[in-house]
C-alpha cells in the first residue's frame, strides 16, 4: 500500500466524496457501506444563510476537477515536492532546531501540506482551512499577557494542599524526584524530555493528518483545540498558579502576599532547604536535595545541548505562573478522547498512553502538580462532551434537514416534464 493510499486522500482516477454525493448510483456501486454520518458532516452548515453561498463557492473552488480525465496525474511531482519538504525540514532542524513556536510550526506544516496537495486538492484549501486556525492561535499568543494586566493573586499553596490531600500528605513531585532523580540524567530521562517536548509538535501533526484524511473531522478537532486553548487562558488569567519548581525556590514568607513574579523564582534554590516543598531525602545521594525543573535535562544524556537550551529559552519567555490548568495535560487528553472512536485498539492504547506519559513527565520534572493535570483532563473531557452534544443535537440534524431539502428539490425538478419546464413563462 502506498503512502497516498494510507493517507486516504482521493487519487487521480478515483471519485472523490463530492463526486459520490453528486452521483449516488456510482456511490452505491463502489462503496455501499459509505458512512452516512460522514456524508452529513461533509455538508456542514457553517454559518448564517447570507454567508453560506460564499462558503459554498470557496469550497467548490477548492475541489479538483470532477472528471479524472481532465486533470493530470501529478504523483511524481507530488513525491518530489514532499521529498524537497523533508530536506527543508532537515536543514531547518540542523540550523535552527525544532520549531516550537506556534507561528513557525504552522508555516512549516502548511508547506508540507501544500506539497501533499499537489494533484489532490487546490492550494486554496490550505488558506480556507488553516488561515483561520492559525490566526486564532496567534491571537491566543498575543492575549496571553492579559494575565499580567489583570494581575490576579498567584496561588502558591492551592495545588500543594490538593496534592497532599489526594496522596495522604505526600507531594508527588517531591516523592518522584526523591526516589528517581540522579545527579546526571539517566537514559530514561531522554524519553521524559522527548514526551514533554512532543506537546509542541504532535497535536499539530495529528491535525495535519486529519486534514488530509477527513476535513469534517479536522474542523471538529480544530474547534475543540481552540476551545481548550482559550478556556485554559481563562484559567491562567483568573487563577494564576505557581508550578512545583517555583515553589521549591521560594519560602512561605516570600510568597505570603501571593506575588506573581517574586525574585525567589529566579534563584537556583530557596533560602530554606526545598522551599515550600521541603528538602528531599534522595535515594541517590549525589542528586540535589531539592525539587528542580528538569524537563530539558534528558537532552544532556545525548549531548544535544542545543535542544535543552532551546526549551529553557522558550520556558523563560512564557508565562511562568500559567499552571492552572495544565494545557500540556489538557491537549494530550483531548487528543486521546477525540481520536478514541476513530482508531482501533492499538491507536486507543497509544493515544491514551501518551496522555498518561505526559502526566508523569509533567509531575516528575516539576512542571505541574497533579491538581493542574486533573483540571486539564477535566477541561478536555468537558470540551469533547460539549462538542458531541452540539454535533448530535444541532449540527447533524441540521445537516440532514438540508440534505432532505436538497433531495426534495431535486426530485421536484425531476418530476416536471421537459416540455412543461420549457413552456413555463419566465417571471
C-alpha positions as CSV (number, residue, x, y, z in Angstrom):
1,X,0.0,0.0,0.0
2,X,1.4,3.4,-0.9
3,X,1.6,6.4,1.3
4,X,-1.1,8.1,-0.8
5,X,-3.5,5.2,-0.1
6,X,-2.6,5.2,3.6
7,X,-3.5,8.8,4.0
8,X,-6.9,8.1,2.5
9,X,-6.9,11.1,0.1
10,X,-8.6,10.7,-3.3
11,X,-6.3,9.6,-6.1
12,X,-6.4,10.6,-9.7
13,X,-8.9,8.4,-11.5
14,X,-10.9,7.7,-8.4
15,X,-14.1,9.5,-7.5
16,X,-14.0,11.9,-4.5
17,X,-16.6,12.1,-1.8
18,X,-18.0,15.2,-3.5
19,X,-18.4,13.2,-6.8
20,X,-20.0,10.3,-5.0
21,X,-22.7,12.6,-3.5
22,X,-23.4,14.0,-6.9
23,X,-23.7,10.5,-8.4
24,X,-25.5,8.2,-6.0
25,X,-25.5,5.3,-8.5
26,X,-21.7,5.3,-8.6
27,X,-21.5,5.5,-4.8
28,X,-23.8,2.6,-4.4
29,X,-21.7,0.5,-6.8
30,X,-18.3,1.5,-5.5
31,X,-18.9,1.8,-1.7
32,X,-22.3,0.5,-0.5
33,X,-21.1,0.9,3.1
34,X,-20.4,4.6,2.9
35,X,-20.8,6.2,6.4
36,X,-24.0,8.3,6.3
37,X,-22.9,10.4,9.2
38,X,-19.7,11.4,7.4
39,X,-21.7,12.4,4.3
40,X,-23.8,14.6,6.6
41,X,-20.7,16.1,8.1
42,X,-19.3,16.9,4.7
43,X,-22.4,19.1,4.1
44,X,-21.9,21.1,7.3
45,X,-23.9,24.2,7.7
46,X,-21.1,26.6,8.6
47,X,-22.8,29.9,9.1
48,X,-25.8,32.1,8.5
49,X,-27.8,31.9,5.3
50,X,-26.1,35.0,3.9
51,X,-22.7,33.5,4.5
52,X,-23.3,30.0,3.2
53,X,-23.2,30.9,-0.5
54,X,-19.8,32.5,-0.1
55,X,-18.5,29.5,1.8
56,X,-20.0,27.1,-0.7
57,X,-18.3,29.0,-3.5
58,X,-15.0,28.7,-1.7
59,X,-15.5,25.0,-1.1
60,X,-16.3,24.5,-4.8
61,X,-13.2,26.4,-5.8
62,X,-11.1,24.2,-3.6
63,X,-12.2,20.9,-5.2
64,X,-10.3,19.3,-8.0
65,X,-12.0,18.8,-11.3
66,X,-14.7,16.1,-11.0
67,X,-13.6,14.3,-14.2
68,X,-10.3,12.5,-13.6
69,X,-9.6,12.6,-17.3
70,X,-9.5,16.4,-17.2
71,X,-6.5,16.6,-14.8
72,X,-3.0,15.3,-15.0
73,X,-1.5,12.6,-12.8
74,X,0.9,14.6,-10.7
75,X,2.0,11.8,-8.4
76,X,5.7,12.1,-9.3
77,X,5.6,15.9,-8.9
78,X,3.9,15.5,-5.5
79,X,6.5,12.9,-4.3
80,X,9.4,15.2,-5.4
81,X,7.8,18.1,-3.6
82,X,7.3,16.1,-0.4
83,X,11.0,15.0,-0.7
84,X,12.1,18.6,-1.0
85,X,10.0,19.5,2.0
86,X,11.7,16.7,4.0
87,X,15.1,18.1,3.0
88,X,13.9,21.6,4.0
89,X,12.9,20.3,7.4
90,X,16.2,18.5,7.9
91,X,18.1,21.7,7.1
92,X,15.9,23.8,9.3
93,X,16.3,21.5,12.3
94,X,20.1,21.4,11.7
95,X,20.4,25.2,11.6
96,X,17.6,26.4,14.0
97,X,16.5,23.3,15.9
98,X,12.9,22.1,16.2
99,X,10.1,24.6,15.6
100,X,8.5,25.1,19.0
101,X,6.9,28.5,18.4
102,X,3.4,28.2,17.0
103,X,3.8,30.5,14.0
104,X,6.9,28.9,12.6
105,X,5.5,25.4,13.2
106,X,2.3,26.1,11.3
107,X,4.1,27.7,8.4
108,X,6.4,24.7,8.0
109,X,3.4,22.4,8.3
110,X,1.4,24.2,5.7
111,X,4.4,24.0,3.3
112,X,4.3,20.2,3.8
113,X,0.5,20.1,3.2
114,X,1.0,22.2,0.1
115,X,3.4,19.6,-1.2
116,X,1.0,16.8,-0.2
117,X,-1.9,18.5,-2.0
118,X,-0.3,18.5,-5.5
119,X,-2.7,16.7,-7.8
120,X,-5.2,16.1,-5.0
121,X,-6.6,19.4,-3.9
122,X,-6.1,23.0,-4.9
123,X,-3.8,25.1,-2.7
124,X,-6.6,27.4,-1.7
125,X,-7.9,24.7,0.6
126,X,-4.9,25.4,2.8
127,X,-5.8,29.0,3.1
128,X,-9.5,28.3,3.6
129,X,-8.9,25.8,6.4
130,X,-5.6,26.7,8.1
131,X,-5.6,30.5,8.0
132,X,-8.4,31.0,10.5
133,X,-7.0,28.2,12.7
134,X,-3.5,29.8,12.6
135,X,-4.8,33.4,13.2
136,X,-6.9,32.3,16.2
137,X,-3.8,30.6,17.8
138,X,-1.6,33.6,17.1
139,X,-4.3,35.7,18.7
140,X,-4.0,33.4,21.7
141,X,-0.3,34.1,21.9
142,X,-0.9,37.8,21.8
143,X,-3.6,37.8,24.5
144,X,-1.6,35.6,27.0
145,X,-0.2,38.8,28.5
146,X,-3.7,39.8,29.6
147,X,-3.0,37.8,32.7
148,X,-0.3,40.4,33.6
149,X,-2.8,43.2,33.1
150,X,-5.5,41.6,35.2
151,X,-2.9,40.7,37.8
152,X,-4.9,38.3,40.0
153,X,-3.2,36.9,43.1
154,X,-1.0,34.0,42.4
155,X,-1.8,30.7,44.2
156,X,1.3,29.1,45.8
157,X,-0.4,26.7,48.2
158,X,-3.6,25.7,46.5
159,X,-2.2,22.9,44.3
160,X,0.3,21.8,47.1
161,X,-2.6,21.3,49.5
162,X,-4.7,19.4,47.0
163,X,-1.9,17.0,46.1
164,X,-1.2,16.5,49.8
165,X,-4.9,15.7,50.5
166,X,-5.0,13.4,47.5
167,X,-1.9,11.4,48.4
168,X,-2.1,11.4,52.2
169,X,0.4,14.2,52.8
170,X,3.0,13.3,50.2
171,X,3.9,15.7,47.5
172,X,4.1,13.6,44.2
173,X,6.8,15.7,42.6
174,X,9.0,15.7,45.7
175,X,8.5,11.9,46.1
176,X,9.3,11.1,42.4
177,X,12.5,13.3,42.4
178,X,13.5,11.9,45.8
179,X,13.4,8.4,44.5
180,X,14.2,8.7,40.8
181,X,16.4,11.8,40.2
182,X,20.1,11.3,39.8
183,X,23.0,13.7,39.8
184,X,23.3,13.3,36.0
185,X,20.4,12.4,33.7
186,X,19.9,8.6,33.2
187,X,18.9,7.2,29.8
188,X,15.2,7.1,30.5
189,X,15.1,10.9,31.1
190,X,15.6,11.2,27.3
191,X,12.2,9.7,26.9
192,X,10.8,12.1,29.6
193,X,12.2,15.1,27.7
194,X,11.0,13.9,24.4
195,X,7.5,13.3,25.7
196,X,7.5,16.8,27.2
197,X,8.7,18.5,24.0
198,X,6.4,16.5,21.8
199,X,3.5,18.6,23.1
200,X,4.7,21.3,20.7
201,X,4.5,19.0,17.7
202,X,2.2,16.0,18.0
203,X,-1.2,17.8,18.4
204,X,-0.4,19.8,15.2
205,X,0.9,16.8,13.3
206,X,-2.4,14.9,14.1
207,X,-4.3,18.0,12.9
208,X,-2.4,17.8,9.6
209,X,-3.2,14.0,9.2
210,X,-6.8,14.6,10.0
211,X,-7.0,17.4,7.4
212,X,-5.6,15.1,4.7
213,X,-7.9,12.3,5.6
214,X,-11.2,13.8,6.7
215,X,-11.8,17.6,6.6
216,X,-15.0,17.3,8.6
217,X,-13.2,15.6,11.4
218,X,-10.4,18.2,11.1
219,X,-12.9,21.0,11.6
220,X,-14.3,19.4,14.8
221,X,-10.7,18.8,16.1
222,X,-9.7,22.4,15.3
223,X,-12.8,23.7,17.1
224,X,-12.0,21.5,20.2
225,X,-8.3,22.5,20.1
226,X,-9.1,26.2,20.0
227,X,-11.8,26.0,22.7
228,X,-9.5,24.1,25.1
229,X,-6.7,26.6,24.5
230,X,-8.8,29.6,25.2
231,X,-10.5,28.2,28.2
232,X,-7.1,27.4,29.6
233,X,-6.2,31.0,29.0
234,X,-9.2,32.0,31.2
235,X,-7.8,29.7,33.9
236,X,-4.3,31.3,33.7
237,X,-5.8,34.7,33.9
238,X,-8.2,34.2,36.8
239,X,-6.4,31.6,38.8
240,X,-2.6,32.0,38.2
241,X,-0.7,29.3,40.0
242,X,3.0,28.7,40.7
243,X,4.4,25.3,39.5
244,X,6.4,23.0,41.7
245,X,9.8,24.2,40.6
246,X,8.9,27.7,41.6
247,X,7.5,26.6,44.9
248,X,10.8,24.8,45.6
249,X,12.7,28.1,45.2
250,X,10.6,30.3,47.5
251,X,9.8,30.3,51.2
252,X,6.4,30.9,52.8
253,X,7.4,34.3,53.9
254,X,8.5,35.4,50.4
255,X,5.1,34.5,48.9
256,X,2.7,35.4,51.7
257,X,1.3,38.3,49.6
258,X,0.6,36.0,46.6
259,X,3.2,37.7,44.3
260,X,3.2,36.9,40.6
261,X,6.8,37.4,39.9
262,X,8.9,37.2,43.1
263,X,12.7,37.4,42.9
264,X,13.0,34.0,44.6
265,X,11.6,32.3,41.4
266,X,14.9,33.1,39.6
267,X,17.3,31.8,42.3
268,X,18.6,28.3,41.9
269,X,17.4,27.2,45.3
270,X,15.4,28.6,48.2
271,X,16.8,30.3,51.3
272,X,15.3,27.4,53.3
273,X,16.1,23.9,52.1
274,X,13.5,22.8,49.5
275,X,11.3,26.0,49.8
276,X,7.6,25.3,50.1
277,X,8.1,21.7,49.2
278,X,10.8,20.9,51.8
279,X,14.1,19.1,51.5
280,X,14.5,15.8,49.7
281,X,15.9,12.6,51.3
282,X,17.3,11.3,48.0
283,X,17.8,7.7,47.1
284,X,20.8,8.9,45.0
285,X,22.9,11.0,47.5
286,X,24.7,12.9,44.7
287,X,21.5,14.5,43.5
288,X,20.5,17.9,44.6
289,X,18.4,17.7,47.8
290,X,15.5,19.9,46.5
291,X,12.9,19.8,43.7
292,X,14.3,21.1,40.4
293,X,12.9,21.9,37.0
294,X,14.4,19.1,34.8
295,X,12.1,18.9,31.8
296,X,15.0,19.6,29.4
297,X,17.7,17.7,31.3
298,X,17.3,14.5,29.3
299,X,18.9,16.0,26.2
300,X,22.1,16.3,28.1
301,X,22.4,12.5,28.1
302,X,22.6,12.7,24.3
303,X,24.8,15.7,24.4
304,X,22.2,17.7,22.4
305,X,22.6,20.8,24.4
306,X,21.0,23.0,21.7
307,X,17.7,21.3,22.3
308,X,17.8,21.8,26.1
309,X,18.9,25.4,25.6
310,X,16.0,26.0,23.2
311,X,13.5,24.6,25.7
312,X,14.9,26.7,28.5
313,X,14.8,29.9,26.4
314,X,11.2,29.2,25.5
315,X,10.3,28.5,29.1
316,X,11.9,31.7,30.1
317,X,9.7,33.7,27.7
318,X,6.5,32.0,28.7
319,X,4.0,32.9,31.5
320,X,5.8,31.3,34.5
321,X,2.6,31.0,36.6
322,X,0.4,29.6,33.9
323,X,-0.1,26.3,35.6
324,X,-3.8,26.0,36.3
325,X,-4.9,24.1,34.3
326,X,-2.1,22.2,32.6
327,X,-2.5,22.7,28.9
328,X,0.1,20.0,28.2
329,X,-2.2,17.6,30.0
330,X,-5.4,19.1,28.6
331,X,-4.4,18.9,24.9
332,X,-2.9,15.4,25.1
333,X,-6.1,14.1,26.8
334,X,-8.2,16.0,24.2
335,X,-6.2,14.2,21.5
336,X,-6.8,10.8,23.2
337,X,-10.6,11.4,23.7
338,X,-11.1,12.8,20.2
339,X,-9.3,10.0,18.5
340,X,-10.8,7.3,20.7
341,X,-13.8,6.5,18.4
342,X,-11.7,7.0,15.2
343,X,-8.9,4.5,15.8
344,X,-8.5,0.8,16.6
345,X,-7.3,-0.8,19.8
346,X,-3.7,-0.1,19.2
347,X,-4.4,3.6,18.4
348,X,-6.5,3.9,21.6
349,X,-3.7,2.4,23.6
350,X,-1.1,4.7,22.1
351,X,-3.1,8.0,22.4
352,X,-4.3,7.3,25.9
353,X,-0.8,6.0,26.9
354,X,0.6,9.3,25.5
355,X,-1.7,11.3,27.8
356,X,-0.6,9.4,30.9
357,X,3.1,9.5,29.9
358,X,2.8,13.3,29.6
359,X,1.2,13.4,33.0
360,X,4.1,11.5,34.5
361,X,6.6,13.7,32.7
362,X,4.9,16.9,34.0
363,X,4.9,15.8,37.6
364,X,8.4,14.3,37.7
365,X,10.0,17.3,36.0
366,X,8.3,19.7,38.4
367,X,6.3,21.4,35.6
368,X,2.9,20.7,37.1
369,X,1.1,19.3,40.2
370,X,-1.5,16.5,39.9
371,X,-4.1,19.3,40.6
372,X,-3.2,21.0,37.4
373,X,-3.3,17.8,35.4
374,X,-6.7,16.8,36.8
375,X,-8.1,20.2,35.8
376,X,-6.5,19.9,32.3
377,X,-8.1,16.5,31.8
378,X,-11.4,17.7,33.1
379,X,-11.3,20.7,30.7
380,X,-10.6,18.3,27.8
381,X,-13.4,16.0,28.7
382,X,-15.8,18.9,29.1
383,X,-14.9,20.3,25.6
384,X,-15.2,16.9,23.9
385,X,-18.6,16.3,25.7
386,X,-19.9,19.7,24.6
387,X,-18.7,19.0,21.0
388,X,-20.5,15.7,21.0
389,X,-23.8,17.2,22.3
390,X,-23.7,20.1,19.7
391,X,-22.8,17.7,17.0
392,X,-25.5,15.2,17.7
393,X,-28.3,17.6,18.8
394,X,-27.7,20.5,16.5
395,X,-25.3,20.1,13.6
396,X,-26.1,16.6,12.3
397,X,-29.9,17.1,12.4
398,X,-29.5,20.4,10.6
399,X,-27.3,18.8,8.0
400,X,-29.8,16.0,7.5
401,X,-32.6,18.6,7.1
402,X,-30.6,20.4,4.5
403,X,-29.9,17.1,2.7
404,X,-33.6,16.2,2.7
405,X,-34.5,19.6,1.4
406,X,-31.9,19.3,-1.4
407,X,-33.2,15.8,-2.3
408,X,-36.8,17.0,-2.3
409,X,-35.9,19.9,-4.5
410,X,-34.0,17.7,-6.9
411,X,-36.9,15.2,-7.0
412,X,-39.4,18.0,-7.6
413,X,-37.3,19.3,-10.6
414,X,-37.1,15.8,-12.0
415,X,-40.9,15.3,-11.8
416,X,-41.5,18.3,-14.1
417,X,-41.6,17.1,-17.8
418,X,-39.0,18.8,-20.0
419,X,-41.8,20.2,-22.3
420,X,-43.7,21.7,-19.3
421,X,-40.4,23.1,-17.9
422,X,-39.7,24.7,-21.3
423,X,-43.2,26.1,-21.7
424,X,-43.1,27.7,-18.2
425,X,-43.1,31.5,-18.7
426,X,-40.2,33.4,-17.2
427,X,-41.1,35.7,-14.3
